Amino acid sequence: METMAMCMETLCQNYIKPNEMNIPECILGKITVAIVEALRYLKNVHGLIHRDIKPSNILIDWDGLIKLADFGVSGSINNVSSPDIPIHGCIQYCPPGVLDHRKQDQSEFDERYDIWGLRISLYEMATLKPAYNFIDNILFELSIINDTVPPLPKKFFIKFSKIY
């Protein structure tokens, strides 16, 4: 097992935010590609979904290599549609379908579970604040069930004229 420098949560909280910096879009893009490749490998080779994608499970080494960690709640992709499936991972990164206990169709408990966690994580790393603020778990769950990820600030939208 190799040693990693830190997780993205620590990097953001202890270095980037206190120094009033931001993670550049190109770095967020590299993080995204690395995590999507890891998720693709988990699904295609091992038939697994991670179910706990969050900044504290995204690790970085001193050379900028990104790794995914903490497979404690990962599960078989063939076994995730059970109606009694419990909430896995950190509730702040769970997709809306998982938190909506009234929902009968639980087919969303597939790789979309991980993509939602990645989306929320990227938002958090880009803005240096959580996607959802909550006072207690009930209000938090209701806000996720009835809402989508907040939009990124305008500075993250590149006009095509800048590229070409």
trRosetta pair geometry for C-beta under 8 A, 3 or more apart (Angstrom, degrees):
i j d omega theta_ij theta_ji phi_ij phi_ji
2 61 7.3 -28 136 -89 121 140
3 61 7.5 107 104 -121 60 105
4 7 7.8 66 116 -67 130 55
4 59 4.0 15 160 167 165 126
4 60 6.5 117 -176 70 107 24
4 61 4.9 -99 -135 -77 64 77
4 67 6.1 -122 -88 40 138 124
4 69 7.7 -117 16 -56 155 134
5 59 7.8 147 47 179 60 85
5 60 5.8 -40 52 99 107 73
5 61 5.2 125 -12 -145 92 33
5 62 5.0 124 -66 -57 129 67
6 10 4.4 -108 178 80 119 130
6 11 5.5 142 100 -53 123 85
6 59 7.2 -176 105 -146 25 72
6 60 6.4 -12 66 56 66 88
7 10 5.1 96 57 9 76 100
7 11 7.1 -138 99 -4 40 91
7 55 6.5 110 149 144 102 67
7 56 4.8 46 144 -149 156 44
7 57 6.9 24 -141 -31 127 12
7 58 6.3 104 -162 69 80 52
7 59 5.4 -54 -99 -95 63 63
7 60 7.5 120 -135 12 19 79
7 69 7.5 -94 -101 36 107 135
8 11 5.3 -53 -144 39 37 117
8 12 6.1 36 158 -19 69 106
8 31 7.2 72 -94 -139 143 142
8 55 4.1 -109 89 -162 103 86
8 56 7.4 -114 55 -66 73 25
8 58 4.4 3 -2 83 124 108
8 59 7.6 -123 -22 -84 75 18
8 60 6.5 92 -71 -17 72 113
8 121 7.4 76 85 -180 145 109
8 125 5.8 -35 166 -99 128 124
9 12 6.0 -58 -149 38 26 107
9 13 6.1 10 161 -6 65 115
9 54 7.4 20 -57 138 123 90
9 55 3.9 123 -62 113 79 108
9 56 4.1 -13 2 -72 143 71
9 58 8.0 122 -20 48 77 86
10 13 6.1 -63 -135 46 27 101
10 14 5.4 -9 179 11 68 122
10 15 7.9 48 137 0 66 99
10 56 7.6 85 -23 -116 81 74
11 14 6.9 -65 -119 50 12 88
11 15 5.5 -44 -164 40 53 119
11 16 6.1 46 144 -15 75 109
11 60 6.5 20 -47 36 149 135
12 15 7.5 -41 -76 53 6 76
12 16 4.9 -42 -130 45 45 124
12 17 5.9 53 164 -24 66 104
12 23 7.4 -51 -96 -35 93 119
12 55 6.5 -34 10 -175 135 151
12 124 7.5 71 156 139 175 88
12 125 5.9 -126 -78 -124 138 66
12 128 5.8 -174 -174 -120 109 81
13 16 7.9 30 -1 45 17 85
13 17 6.0 -14 -127 27 28 130
13 18 8.0 46 158 -24 41 96
14 17 7.9 60 7 43 14 94
14 18 6.8 -19 -176 2 28 126
15 18 6.7 -66 -135 41 10 101
15 19 6.3 -14 171 5 53 120
15 21 7.7 -28 134 42 74 130
16 19 6.5 -80 -151 48 19 98
16 21 4.7 -102 -154 74 67 101
16 22 6.9 80 -177 -109 114 15
16 23 6.3 -21 -133 -50 154 81
16 128 6.6 -146 111 -99 112 123
17 20 7.5 25 -176 -78 34 34
17 21 7.7 -90 -56 47 18 70
17 128 4.8 149 -90 -165 103 134
22 126 7.5 27 -167 -163 103 49
22 128 7.3 -112 -113 -28 70 119
23 27 5.1 -114 179 84 90 124
23 28 5.5 110 119 -57 114 90
23 31 7.9 3 164 -10 143 141
23 125 5.5 -18 28 158 150 96
23 126 6.6 -94 60 -100 104 45
24 27 4.8 92 63 7 81 102
24 28 7.1 -145 100 -3 42 87
25 28 5.4 -54 -146 39 36 113
25 29 6.2 42 153 -25 67 104
25 156 6.5 146 -93 -140 117 77
25 158 7.6 165 119 -40 175 120
26 29 5.5 -49 -151 33 32 118
26 30 6.7 34 150 -19 63 101
27 30 5.6 -49 -149 34 36 111
27 31 6.5 40 150 -20 65 102
28 31 5.6 -52 -149 36 33 114
28 32 6.3 39 150 -24 64 105
28 122 6.1 95 -168 -152 109 97
28 125 6.4 159 -112 106 100 119
28 126 5.8 35 -105 -81 152 95
29 32 5.5 -52 -149 33 31 115
29 33 6.5 30 155 -17 65 103
30 33 5.8 -50 -145 36 32 110
30 34 6.3 33 155 -19 64 107
30 64 7.6 -3 129 165 149 112
30 66 7.0 154 133 -12 88 136
31 34 5.8 -58 -150 37 29 111
31 35 6.3 20 157 -13 66 109
31 58 6.7 50 -164 177 111 141
31 66 5.5 161 -122 -107 62 159
31 122 7.3 161 97 -104 120 90
31 125 7.2 -63 90 108 166 167
32 35 6.1 -63 -147 40 26 104
32 36 6.1 23 158 -16 66 111
32 118 7.1 100 -130 173 74 120
32 122 6.3 32 -83 -97 101 135
33 36 5.9 -57 -141 40 28 109
33 37 6.2 30 158 -20 64 108
34 37 5.9 -57 -150 36 27 111
34 38 6.5 27 152 -19 63 106
34 66 3.7 97 113 76 165 125
34 67 7.7 -78 163 -67 125 26
34 68 7.9 174 136 -38 91 89
35 38 5.5 -51 -147 35 35 113
35 39 6.3 34 153 -18 66 105
35 53 7.0 90 -171 -142 131 124
35 58 6.4 -39 -83 -114 122 115
35 66 6.9 -68 -48 139 74 131
35 68 6.0 108 -125 -73 75 113
35 118 5.6 159 123 -121 140 122
36 39 5.6 -53 -146 39 32 111
36 40 6.2 37 152 -23 65 105
36 118 7.3 83 -69 -152 74 167
37 40 5.5 -51 -145 35 31 114
37 41 6.4 34 153 -20 63 104
38 41 5.7 -54 -151 36 31 113
38 42 6.4 34 151 -20 64 104
38 67 7.5 120 -92 -156 144 45
38 68 4.3 146 146 -1 160 132
39 42 5.6 -49 -147 34 34 114
39 43 6.3 28 156 -15 66 107
39 49 7.7 22 -153 -136 92 64
39 50 6.5 -80 -108 -11 86 118
39 53 7.8 -12 -79 -78 122 136
39 68 7.6 119 -53 -60 68 166
39 111 6.6 111 168 -154 115 107
39 114 5.1 158 -129 133 131 148
39 115 7.7 125 166 -67 168 68
39 118 7.5 -70 -39 -49 149 140
40 43 6.0 -59 -147 40 28 107
40 44 5.8 7 165 -3 68 117
41 44 6.4 -62 -129 48 22 97
41 45 5.3 -10 -176 12 64 123
41 46 7.6 39 140 6 67 100
42 45 7.1 -57 -112 50 9 89
42 46 5.4 -50 -159 51 49 114
42 48 4.6 -81 175 76 96 95
42 49 6.8 113 124 -104 126 24
42 50 6.2 19 146 -52 177 85
42 74 7.2 -108 -162 -153 134 138
43 46 7.5 -9 -41 58 5 71
43 47 6.9 35 -163 -116 41 24
43 48 6.8 -117 -83 62 40 46
43 49 6.7 34 -86 -80 89 67
43 77 6.2 63 -135 -55 80 148
43 111 5.6 1 -91 -88 141 128
47 76 5.7 9 126 -148 102 77
47 77 5.1 -122 180 26 68 103
47 78 6.4 -6 174 -12 123 99
48 71 7.8 18 157 -155 150 116
48 74 5.0 33 177 164 122 117
48 75 6.6 156 -147 84 80 21
48 76 6.3 -57 -99 -98 63 36
48 77 6.4 -156 -107 -30 10 86
49 74 6.4 -173 90 -153 42 78
49 75 6.3 -14 55 61 84 71
49 77 5.4 104 -26 -86 96 83
49 80 6.4 9 29 -59 133 157
49 110 6.6 176 -62 -180 148 38
49 111 5.5 -154 -106 -94 113 53
49 113 5.7 76 158 60 143 120
49 114 5.4 -146 -166 -32 94 116
50 53 5.6 81 93 -53 134 85
50 57 7.8 146 169 139 131 148
50 68 6.7 -80 -110 167 149 136
50 71 6.7 -89 -134 -116 76 71
50 73 8.0 58 159 81 51 78
50 74 5.0 -43 -129 -100 35 100
50 114 5.0 88 40 -107 99 119
50 117 7.5 -116 87 62 113 151
51 73 4.9 -106 93 116 118 100
51 74 5.8 166 24 -105 99 42
51 75 6.2 31 -15 13 143 96
51 88 4.1 7 156 102 132 131
51 89 4.9 -164 141 -28 74 121
51 113 5.5 -9 -104 135 69 135
51 114 6.9 -67 -59 -71 35 81
51 117 7.7 134 -163 -30 21 150
52 57 5.9 118 120 -43 92 164
52 70 5.9 -82 99 114 133 114
52 72 7.2 4 12 57 159 84
52 73 5.1 99 -36 52 124 117
52 74 7.5 -94 15 -60 99 67
52 88 6.5 -95 -58 139 91 91
52 89 3.2 -172 -97 -113 77 111
52 90 6.3 92 -147 3 86 80
52 93 7.2 91 -155 82 43 133
52 117 7.0 150 170 -141 11 161
53 57 6.4 -128 -134 74 34 128
53 58 7.6 45 -162 -53 75 100
53 68 7.6 -42 -112 -140 85 116
53 89 7.7 -1 17 -151 45 156
53 93 6.2 -152 78 164 64 139
53 114 5.2 95 -20 -154 132 70
53 117 3.1 126 63 114 98 125
53 118 5.0 -36 145 -58 151 65
53 121 5.9 -100 142 -19 91 140
54 57 5.3 80 55 15 71 103
54 58 7.5 -142 97 -9 34 91
54 89 7.3 159 -20 180 116 115
54 90 5.3 13 -45 40 156 137
54 92 7.2 78 -116 80 129 102
54 93 4.6 -127 -79 -39 99 157
54 117 6.2 -77 -56 -172 63 106
54 120 7.6 -29 -109 94 73 109
54 121 5.5 -176 -137 -89 33 112
55 58 5.7 -59 -143 34 38 109
55 121 5.1 165 -52 -150 70 97
55 124 5.8 -107 -35 96 130 129
55 125 5.9 155 -101 -65 120 98
56 70 7.9 28 113 -4 86 150
57 68 6.4 25 145 -163 93 67
57 69 5.0 -147 -160 67 68 77
57 70 4.5 -92 -121 37 110 120
58 66 6.5 -14 -176 -164 92 102
58 67 7.8 155 -161 79 47 42
58 68 6.5 -26 -106 -105 60 60
58 69 7.6 -164 -75 19 14 88
58 121 6.6 118 -16 175 136 145
59 66 7.1 145 80 -158 52 50
59 67 4.6 -21 65 64 106 91
59 68 7.5 -177 19 -86 87 10
59 69 5.2 64 -22 -22 119 123
60 64 6.6 -23 -165 -139 104 33
60 65 7.0 149 -154 74 54 45
60 66 5.7 -21 -97 -99 74 65
60 67 7.8 177 -78 21 28 73
61 64 7.2 -46 69 24 69 18
61 65 4.6 4 34 51 112 97
61 67 7.5 52 -27 -3 98 111
70 73 8.0 10 148 18 92 83
71 74 4.3 -31 -165 -1 81 129
73 88 4.1 159 167 -173 129 109
73 89 5.2 -159 75 -56 150 69
75 79 6.0 -108 163 79 108 106
75 80 5.8 129 101 -79 123 97
75 88 7.0 -140 -12 -71 123 169
76 79 4.1 59 74 17 108 110
76 80 7.1 -162 88 -34 57 86
77 80 6.1 -43 -147 4 35 121
77 110 6.0 54 -155 -145 94 80
77 111 6.9 -2 -120 -49 123 83
79 82 6.9 -1 176 -23 65 110
80 85 6.3 55 -165 -111 56 151
80 106 8.0 -140 139 138 69 104
80 109 4.1 -152 151 126 103 104
80 110 6.1 152 80 -85 135 49
80 113 7.4 -111 180 -15 148 146
81 85 7.5 -109 180 -34 5 136
81 106 5.5 146 -155 95 60 95
81 107 5.8 13 -122 -102 116 52
81 109 5.9 170 -88 59 49 111
81 110 7.7 5 -65 -60 93 88
82 85 4.8 128 70 -52 88 86
82 106 7.3 -48 75 91 29 147
83 104 7.8 -18 -122 -157 113 56
83 106 6.0 168 -102 2 51 140
85 88 7.8 -55 168 -21 98 102
85 98 7.8 -79 106 -133 114 89
85 106 6.4 157 25 171 124 148
85 109 5.8 68 84 -137 169 168
87 91 6.3 28 155 -98 143 83
87 94 5.8 -24 -156 -107 106 158
87 98 5.6 109 -115 158 83 112
87 99 7.1 49 -104 -87 129 63
88 94 7.7 139 62 -102 53 108
89 93 6.2 -72 136 75 125 107
89 94 6.4 157 78 -73 104 86
89 117 7.1 -39 142 -100 161 141
90 93 5.1 54 79 22 97 103
90 94 7.4 -155 93 -31 46 84
91 94 5.4 -39 -146 5 42 121
91 99 7.3 90 -159 -94 91 114
91 137 6.6 2 125 -136 165 105
91 140 7.1 80 129 117 119 133
91 141 7.4 -56 179 -79 122 88
92 120 7.1 174 140 155 78 146
92 130 6.6 -68 -166 -151 134 124
92 131 7.9 141 175 45 94 95
92 132 6.8 -165 -148 57 84 107
92 140 7.4 -62 -97 -179 70 135
93 116 7.3 140 172 117 66 86
93 117 4.1 55 165 -128 112 86
93 120 5.1 -170 -124 74 73 141
93 121 6.7 27 -122 -52 125 89
94 98 4.5 -104 175 77 112 136
94 99 5.6 122 107 -47 122 98
94 113 7.6 -27 -146 -154 62 88
94 116 7.4 17 163 108 24 132
94 117 7.5 9 -80 -77 26 93
94 144 7.4 73 82 152 82 162
95 98 5.3 98 63 3 73 103
95 99 7.6 -157 98 0 40 91
95 108 6.4 -125 108 143 144 122
95 112 6.5 43 -77 129 167 90
95 113 5.6 -119 0 -120 123 52
95 116 3.7 129 -84 24 97 174
95 117 7.6 -80 -46 -39 81 70
96 99 5.9 -70 -151 43 36 103
96 100 5.9 30 158 -23 75 110
96 116 7.8 -148 1 -140 68 150
96 144 5.2 -166 -96 146 76 85
96 145 5.2 129 -156 -114 96 40
96 147 7.9 -176 -90 59 128 53
97 100 5.8 -55 -138 35 31 108
97 103 5.6 -128 -155 115 73 174
97 106 6.9 146 156 -131 114 56
97 108 3.9 81 52 66 167 143
97 109 7.2 -133 108 -54 121 71
98 108 7.6 -121 -44 97 72 108
98 109 6.6 103 -86 -94 93 93
98 113 6.9 75 -50 -120 131 101
99 141 4.7 -165 -179 -148 124 92
99 144 5.5 61 48 88 158 125
99 145 5.6 -125 99 -66 109 92
100 103 4.2 73 103 -24 108 113
100 145 4.7 121 -79 -127 95 113
103 106 6.6 118 116 -78 105 69
105 108 7.5 79 121 -10 87 89
106 109 5.2 4 162 -7 90 118
107 110 6.9 -9 166 -19 61 112
108 112 5.3 -72 -166 76 77 135
108 113 7.2 124 142 -60 74 76
109 113 5.7 35 -149 -56 48 127
110 113 6.6 168 70 -4 24 96
111 114 5.5 -47 -166 35 59 110
111 115 6.4 59 140 -21 77 102
112 115 5.2 -50 -142 38 43 114
112 116 6.2 50 156 -24 69 99
113 116 6.2 -57 -158 31 24 110
113 117 6.9 21 148 -14 59 108
114 117 5.6 -55 -151 38 37 112
114 118 6.3 38 152 -20 68 104
115 118 5.6 -52 -148 37 34 113
115 119 6.3 39 151 -24 65 104
116 119 5.6 -53 -149 33 31 114
116 120 6.5 27 155 -14 65 105
117 120 5.9 -55 -147 39 31 107
117 121 6.1 32 153 -20 64 110
118 121 5.5 -57 -145 39 30 114
118 122 6.2 30 157 -20 66 106
119 122 6.0 -54 -146 35 27 109
119 123 6.6 30 153 -20 61 105
119 149 5.7 -113 143 -57 115 158
120 123 5.7 -52 -152 34 32 115
120 124 6.4 32 151 -19 65 107
120 131 4.9 -99 -144 1 84 147
120 149 6.4 -146 -88 -107 66 116
121 124 5.6 -57 -150 37 31 111
121 125 6.3 25 155 -14 67 107
122 125 5.7 -54 -142 40 32 107
122 126 6.0 31 158 -19 66 110
123 126 5.9 -62 -146 39 25 109
123 127 6.1 -9 169 10 65 114
123 131 4.6 58 99 -82 142 107
123 149 5.7 -156 -57 -171 153 120
123 150 7.0 119 -164 59 141 82
123 152 6.8 -137 -123 -83 80 85
124 127 6.7 -69 -132 51 21 87
124 128 7.4 66 173 -106 55 14
124 129 6.9 -124 -136 84 64 27
124 130 5.8 1 -109 -111 107 41
124 131 6.1 -78 -59 -31 84 82
125 128 7.5 21 -162 -72 23 53
126 152 6.1 -30 120 -129 148 115
126 156 6.4 26 -176 -90 137 141
127 152 7.0 -153 -57 -134 108 71
127 153 6.7 131 -104 -11 100 106
130 133 6.2 127 78 -74 116 59
131 149 5.5 -55 -157 -141 137 81
131 150 5.8 180 -160 20 76 96
132 140 6.2 110 134 -148 129 84
132 143 5.5 146 -150 107 124 130
132 144 6.2 -49 -72 -69 165 88
132 147 7.6 136 -99 80 115 141
132 150 7.9 161 -71 -18 59 108
134 137 7.1 68 144 -95 141 26
134 139 5.3 163 -152 92 91 96
134 140 3.1 7 -120 -79 162 99
134 143 6.6 -152 -89 24 102 137
135 139 5.5 31 44 46 88 147
135 140 7.8 -164 40 -44 45 88
136 139 5.5 89 57 15 73 100
136 140 6.9 -138 100 -6 35 97
137 140 5.3 -60 -143 41 33 116
137 141 6.0 36 160 -22 70 104
138 141 5.9 -51 -145 34 28 109
138 142 6.5 25 156 -15 61 107
139 142 5.8 -58 -149 39 31 110
139 143 6.3 31 154 -22 66 106
140 143 5.9 -57 -150 33 29 109
140 144 6.6 22 155 -13 64 105
141 144 6.0 -60 -151 38 32 106
141 145 6.1 31 155 -21 68 109
142 145 5.7 -53 -141 36 32 112
142 146 6.1 6 167 3 66 114
143 146 6.5 -71 -141 51 24 94
143 147 5.3 -11 171 8 64 134
144 147 6.2 -75 -119 52 21 94
152 156 4.2 -43 138 47 134 147
152 157 7.4 149 88 -43 112 84
153 156 6.0 105 70 -3 66 99
154 157 5.8 -57 -163 26 54 111
158 162 5.5 -109 -173 62 92 130
158 163 6.4 81 142 -46 124 104
159 162 5.1 99 67 -4 79 99
159 163 7.8 -157 100 -2 47 86
160 163 5.5 -59 -154 37 47 110
160 164 5.9 7 162 9 82 110
161 164 6.7 -69 -131 55 28 84
